[in-house]
């Protein structure tokens, strides 16, 4: 096969992006325009032009995306040459972790530092919060998850704490002084535990690149840097790229400003909007959409001001469906799901999207009642389940003996061991090591002591921990058999990783993207789209518009926007629950509505009085 043949399936814009030279490049890829395929072809093109795969840095926003990108690029290159490996392909956080471990001695860190997942970081924040007495204040102090969210936002925006509080957490502004004390103590505790949280990985990478010599050394290790989903980067990530590539040479970023929806994680759409000017970058626009039919894109274009063109061609108009309330909305979705299944669309090809987790509560009850299987993303995740975190705590403690959070969780699995006993046991452990645990549980002491040996093989470690943990699982939790199956799944997952450190770190760092032939979007009314919590800010209103655009462009063939006339909200007052009436979303302008088929749906069939009258005679 000739090299040129590799690009025959790309359209002109995709080909221009894939075959761009060494200068900075911005690929503005609209929804469904084949950005993954384009970026994979660019990686392949660079390799075919002589670039060393070992010197390509590919930054993505999920481990799955990195694996998929590598697989596609390898396949494209492999048609002409041997398959390639891209060892520096991964998320910002996983690459940061590798670089920090490489230079740990220069950073005052042990090479076996722990990475705290969000749950462990929140638990550590809560422990420090309690020790400072903030949990006993007369007025309710922000809870641990809120404290961690404030901390994370301030770190990733690189702004002042006061600015974060004013912009995103105004109800916590009165606690600025106490939060400052809390965060100082939290940082000190992490340092003492040789533990880094999710945000520290970027902070340390950023700090490393603040040293000019180290920045040159790290930057010189890569000939090309390619970044996926650039619209989701925050200030810290943009500065990391700037320090790696001040002149932009060899830097390619891909993204869509219309899909920037993560400001709550401190992402800023300005990164992608200013990229071309910052680096003098060439810009390629991808506008041919391979996912959706044109009527769906017409509605999305009218909403956001884009010019996406469907390769699939025409299809049914999206529907704007008015229903009476939450119950009717659930009834409509279930009725349509079952009808489409009967017509040949499998359940797995149908997706329901919603703005807030509780919006699906009534629908989930109806799905269960009708015995319709479903998978929910965005609620409690597998790795956040208590029994999974128990097993991971044992592995994390063996991996880093200074990980106090993991130690406390592991010790409290033992019968009769509460926080005070765990504290005493950990103090003894700091002096006597693993054998000091024998009076509490000799098997645990032997297990952790053997796992902590540097020469201990990784293979089989999860199985050994699971074997020790199973009787405690049965004692502590209901449905132990079901939970045990989760641990078997975790053990299988572990087999995909080369080491314990890689396994634990990758699990601490990773959102599935849902698409479907048919997509139902719930509660498309003001208060949900946009959220009532966004109405005080013009910037947040525009992000809510982009959020609805993202939801609409997940649909391939059919799209239903569902608007209850009234829906119930839970009040945290003595008033109890109440219902509110939904106004049409301000985003559904006359231009958008002209692209939709409006219909009202009533689960009860209309009364056929006319037939009864005729039957009388």
N, C-alpha and C positions, 0 to 999 in steps of 0.2 A: 504494500500500500504506500502511495506517495504521501509525503508530509502534508501537502495541500489538501489531500482527501480528508484529513482529520477534521477540517473546518467546514466541510460541505453542509453539514447539518446545522451549522450556526447561521443566524441571520447576519446581515451586514454589520449591525451595531455590535452584536456579540463578538463577531470576528475581529472588528477593530479593537475591542477591549482586550481580547485574548492575545492579539499579536502586537500590542503596544510595545514601544521600546523601553528604555531604562528610566525615563523621567517619571515624576510623580503622576499618578493616574487616579481619577475619581470615576467610579462606575455607579451612576444613579440608576438603580434597578427597581422599577415599579413592581408592584405585587404580581407574582406569578410569571415574571418575565425571564425566568431561567438563570438567575444569578449564580446558583450553585454550579450549574453546568458551565457557565461562562468563566467563573473563577477557577474551576478545575482545569478547563482548557488553557487558561492563562498559566497555571502552574506547569502543565504539560509542555506548553510552548517554551517556557523559560528553560526547562530541562533539555528539550530537544535542541535549543539554541546553545547548549553547553553549560548551563548553570548546574552547580553541584547540589543535588537534593539535600545533602547534609547541611547546606548553608542557606536553606530557605526557611524563613520563619513564617508560619501560617497561624494566625490568631483567629479563633472562633469564639462563639458564646455558649457552646456546649460540647461536651466530649463526643457526643454522637455526630455533631456536625463536622468535627475534625476527622473522625473516622471515615465518614461518608466522602468528604473532600479528598482524603488520601486515596480511598478506594477508586474513586472516579479518575483521578489524575493518573494513578498507577495503570488503570485499564487503558487509558488513552495512549500513554507512553508505551505500555507493554505491547501494543500492536506492532511496534517497530523494534523495540528493544526489550531488555529484561525488565521485569517489574521493579518499581522503585520504592524506597522507603523514605518517608518524610519524618525524621526523628524529632524535628522541632515544630510539630503540629499539635495544637491544643488550645485550651482556653487561656485567656489572659492570666487567670489565677494559677492554672497548672504550670504554665511556663514560668511564672514568677516563682513558684515553689521550687522548681528545678534550679533556677539561677541562684536563689537564696541559699539552697543547700550547697551549691558549688562554692559559693563565696561566704559560707556561714562563719568561718573563722574571722574574716574581716569585719563581720557585722556583730560580733560578740554573741553569737548563737551557737548552741550545740547542733551538730549535723543531724541529730535525731529529734529535733524539735517537733512538737505536735501541731497539727492544724485543727482548730476547733470548728466544728460545723455550727450552723446558726443556733441550733438547740443548746449545744454545750456552751457557746458564747453567752447566750441569754441566761443560762443557769449560773455561770460565773458572775455575770453582771448582778444577778439576784443575790448571790452570796455576799458580794461586796456591798450591795445596797442595804442588806440586812445588818451587816457588821457596822456600817456607818449610822445605823439607827433611823434611816429614812423610811423604812417600812412601818415605823411606829409613829410617824408624824400625825399631828391632829388633822391636818388636811391631807387628803389622799395623794401620796407621791406617785409619779408615773410608774406603771408596772414595768417589769423587766424587758418585755418585748418592745415597748415604746422607748425605753431608755436606750436599747440597742439600736433601734431604728434612727433615733436622733443622732447617736454617736456615728453610725455608718454614714448618714447623710452629710454630716459636718466633715468627716474625713474625706469622702469622695468628691465633695464640691470644693474642698480646700478653702472654705470660707470661715467666717467667725461663727461660733456657737449661737450668738445672738441672732445672726442672719437666718440660720436654720430654724431656730425657734419661731422667729417672726413669720417666715415664709410658709413653713409646713406644720409647725406644732405650737400655734399661738396659745393654746390652753395650758402649755407647760412653761410659758415664758417666765412665770414668777419663780421658777425653780432653777434659774440659770446658775446661781452661785453653788447650789447643792449639786447640780449636775456636773459642774466643773470638778468639784471634789470627788464625785463618784467616778468620773472618767480617769482622773489622775490615779486613783486607787486601783481601778480596773486595769490600767496599763501596767502598773507596778506588779500586780498579781500575775498578769500574763508573763511578764519578764521573769518573775520568780519561778513560774511553772514551766519555763521554756516552751511556751505555747503561743501560736499566732492565730488570730481569727481571720476570717475571710478578707476583711479590709486591710489587715496588716500585710498581707501578701503583696498588694499593690503599693502600700506605703513603703515597704522595704525595697521593692524594685525601684520605685521612684527615688528613694534616698540613695540607692546605689548609683543611679545615673546622675545624681547631683555631683558626684565626684568625677571630674573631667577625665582623669586617666582611666577610671573604671568604666565610664560611659564609652570611651573610645574602644576599650578592650572588648566589651560586650557587643557594641555595635559592629565592630570589625568581624565578628563571628558570623555575620549574616550578609549575603549579597542582595537578597530581596526580602522585603517584609510585606505580607499580604494580610489584610484585615477584613473579616466578614462582619456584616451587621454593624457598620460603623456608626449608624444613627443611635445605637444603644450605648456608646461609650460615654464615660464621664470625664470630668476635667483631669483627673489623675491619669487616666488611660491616654488621653490626648497628649498630655505633657510627657508621658513615657515615650510615646512615638516620636515626639518632637526632639527629645534628647537622644534617641537612637538614630534618628535621621534628620538632622537640622536642615539639610538642603533638599530633602524629599527624594533623593535619588534612590530608585529601586523600591519605592513605597507605592503600594496599590491598596485602595480602600473601596469597599463595596457596601452600598446601603441605599436606603430610601427615606428621605426626610418626612414623607407622608406616613411612615410606619414607626415614628419615634414616639413611644408610649411608656417609657420607663423613668420619668422624672422622679417618681417616688423612690427610685433607687439611685438618684442623683445623676442619671444620664441627662445629657443636654443636647438638644437638636442643633445647637449652634456649631458643634464640632463638625458636622457634615456640611452645614450651610457655609462655613467659612474655610473649608479645606482647600478649595481651588485657589482662593486668594492667598491663603497662608503659604502654600507651597508652589504657587504658579503652575498648578496641575492641569493636565488635559482632562476634559470631561466627556464621558460617553454616556448617552441616555439610552436605556433599554425600555421600550414601550410596547413591544409585541408580547401580549399575554397568552400563555399556553395553558392556563388553568381554567378560566371562566368563560362563559358565553358572553356575547356582546351586550345583551340587555342587562346583565349583572354589572358589567363594567360601565355601561352608560350611567347607571344609578350611582356607582362609586365615583366616577369622574365628576358627576354633577355635585356630589358631596364635597370632594376634596380639591377639584380644579386640576386634575391630571388628564392625560390624553391616551389612556391605555387602549390598545386595539386587540381584539380577540382573534387568535389564530383559529379557534374552534368554530367561529361564526355565530349564527343566530340561535335563539332558544326562547324559552318562556320568560315573560317579564317577572321580575321579583315581585313578591306579594307583600302588601302592607295589610296586616290582619288585625282588626279590632275585635277584642274579646271582652267579656264582662269583668272578669277578675282573675286572680291567681289560679283558682280551680279550673276555670274555663280555659285558661292558657295551657295548663297541664293537659286537660282533656283534648285540646286541639292538637298539641304536639304528639301525644300518644296515638291519636286517631290517624294522623298523617304518617307517622313512623310505620305503623302497622300496614296502612294502605300501600305505602311505597314498597314495603317488604314483599307484600303479595304481588306487586307489579314487577318484582325482580331486583330491587335495590337492597342489598344486605344491610343488616343493622350496623355493621362496622363502617359502612360508607355514609352514615348519617350522623351529623354532629349538631349538638345544641350548645350555643355559646351564651354567656351571661356576664353581666358587668360585675356582680358581687356574688360571693359564694352562697349566701342565703337565698338568692333569687331562684335557686333550683330546688329548694326544700319541698314544695308541694309537688313538683314534677317527679322528684325521686320517690316520694311516697306512692304516686300513681304508677310509676314504672314497676315498683316492687309489687303493688297490688295486682298488676296485670301480668306479672311474671316475665317482664321484659329485661333481659340482661343488659347491663351498661357498665362503662368504666368512667369514673370521674377524675379529671385532672384538676389540680389546684386546691384540693382539700387536703386531708391528712395523707401524706406520702408514705410509701413503704419504709423509707429510711428513718422516718420520724416516729414510727410505731415503737412503743415502749420496750417490747421484748427484743426488737432488732437493736435498739440503742443499748440495751443491757449487754448483748453479746459483743457489740463493737467497743463498749467501754472496757471490757476485759482485754481485748486486743490492743486498744490504745494505751492502756496502762503498761502492758508488757513492752510496748514500743517506746514509750517515754515514761520512765519511773517518776518524773516530776509532774506528770499530768494529774493534778489533784482532783480535778472534776471527774475524770474517768475513774480514779481510785475511789472516790466517795460513792459513786454509783455502783461500782463493782462490790465494795465491802457491804453495802446495804442490801445486797442480794442474799446475804447470809441470815439465817433465822436469828431473831433477837438483836440484830445490829441496826441501831438507829444512828442519827447524825452525831450524837455525842460519842458513842462507842467507835464509830468510824473515824472520828477526829483523833481519838486516843490511839487507835490502831495505826493510823497513818503517821502519827508522831513516832511511834515505835519503829515503823517501817523505815522512816528517814534515817534512823540510827542503825537498825539491824538488818535492813534489806529484806529480801523475800522470805528467808527462814523465820522472820519475826511473825509472819502470818500463820504459822503452823498451829499455835494454840487456838486460833479461831477456826481454821479449816486447813488441815494438812494437805489435802488434795489440791486446794487452790494454791497454796504456797508452792507446791511442787510444780504445778502446771505453769504458773506465771514465771517462776524461776527458770524453768527450762525454755519457755518461749522467749524470755528476755536475753538469752545467750546470743551474742552476735552471729555465731556460726549456725544457729538453729535454722533448719530448712523451712521455707515458707509453705511448701506443699504439706497439706494435712493439718495446718494449725487451726483453721476454722472448725474442722471436724472435731479436734480435741477439745476446743473450747465449748462447742455445742454439746458434746458428751457430758462435760462437767455441769453445764448449765441446765440440761433437760429436767432433772428432778426439781430444781428451783423454779423453773418455768411452770411446772405442774402445780407447785405449791402456791405460787404467787398469783397466777392469772387463770381466768376462766378460758374455755375453748383452747386448752393447751395444744390439742392435736392440730388445730388450724394454724395457730401461731408457730408450732413446730415446723409446719410446711414452709412458712416464710423463712425460717432459718436454714432449711435445706436449700431453698432458692438462693439465699445469701452465700451458702457454701459453694454452690455451682458458679455463682458470679465471681467468687474469689479466684476460681481457676483461670479467669481471663487476665489476671494481673501477675506480673513477674515477681513482685515483692510485696511484703506487708505494708511498707511505707507508701508504695504507689497505690495500693488498694485503699488504705485508710484516707489518704489525701484526696484521691479522685472522688471517693464517696462524700467527702466533706464539701467538695466544690460543686453540683450539677443541677427548661420548661418545655414539655412537649408541645409541638405546634400541631394544632388540630386542623385538618381540612376534611371536606366530605363532598360527595356528589350533591347531597342535600344539606343545607345548613339552616337551622332555626335560631334566630337571635331573640332572646327573651327581653321583655320590659323595655321596649324602645319608646320611651317617653321621657319627658323632662323630669329630672330627679334621679334617673338612672343613666340616660344618655342625653345631656351630660349629667354626671353625678351631682347631687345637691351639694356635696362638699367641694366642688370645683367652681361653683358659680361666682365666687368672689375674686377670681383671677382670670384675666383675659388669656394668659398663657396656658392655664390649666383647661380652660374651655376649648382652646384649639387642640390640646392634647386629647381631650375627650372626643373631639371630632375625628382625630386620627385613629382613635381606638375603635370607633364605629366603622371607619373605613377598613381597618384591618379585619374586623369581624365579617364585613360584607364580602371582602375579596377572598375569604377562605372558601366560598361556595364555588362549585364547579358548574353544576347544571341548574339547580333550583335554590332559591333563597326566600325565606319567610322572615319578615320583620314583624314581631308580634307586640301589640300594644294593648295591655289591659286598661279598661276604663277606670278601674279602681283596683288597688292592691293594698295588702296589709303590711304594716310596719310595727315592729316591736318597740314599745316605749319603756324606758328605764325609770318610769315614775309610777305613782299609784294609779295613774289613769289607765294602765293596762294597755293591751294592744288596741290599735284602731286602724281604720282604713283611710286612705287618701285617694283623691281622684287624680288620674294622670292626664296631664296636658300633652298635646303632641310635641315631640322633640323639636326643639328649635333648629336642629340640623336638617329636618325634613322640610326644606323650603319647597316652593312651588316647582322649582326646576327639578329637584329630586323626586317629588311626588309624581311629576309627569312621567317619570321612568318606572313607576310602580303601578301594579294592579291593586286597587283598594277593594277590600272585601270585609264584611262583618261576619263573624262566626258565632253561632249559638249551638251548643251541644244538643239542645232540645229541638227536634224537628218542628217546623211551623205547623200550626193546626190547619188541617185541610177541611175547612168549613164548607167550601164549595161542593166537594164530593158528597158530603153528608146531605146538603140541600138537594142535590140532584137525586140522591138515593131515595129521598122521601116520595118521589113521584114516579 
